[in-house]
Amino acid sequence: MISRWMARQLGRPEGLGGRLVARMMNRSNAAMNRRAIALLDVRASHEVLEVGFGGGLALDPLLALAWAGRVTGVEPSADMREAGRRRHAAAIASGRLRLDAASVERLPYAPAEFDRVLSVIDPAG
């Protein structure tokens, strides 16, 4: 029962439990996100996509690196998208960040729309 609930929250965090799971994922994925971002070699003018942005912590360094480009995040969880919109309101208002509802199985973008794509998954989870 708990494992099903946790699996559901990991895939689509919602409600109070989802916020707690998102915090846990932010902490456990921080080093992995930093390493993946470093390997992406994001340039100032790049268009960057983050698939499954969750708590949105990787969006900040991506926005800093692609300062003349744009960052797009996709996330299936409405709660996580709303938290991301609150946290990054200024970047959204400036047009530098777009947060969309989507899953990795159904990305609503053209094949060559992005210069870089970030998606990390905890191999232990």
Secondary structure, 3 states (H helix, E strand, C coil): CHHHHHHHHHHCCCHHHHHHHHHHHHHHHHHHHHHHHHHHCCCCCCEEEEECCCCCCCHHHHHHHCCCCEEEEECCCHHHHHHHHHHCHHHHHCCCEEEECCCHHHCCCCCCCCCEEECCCCCCC
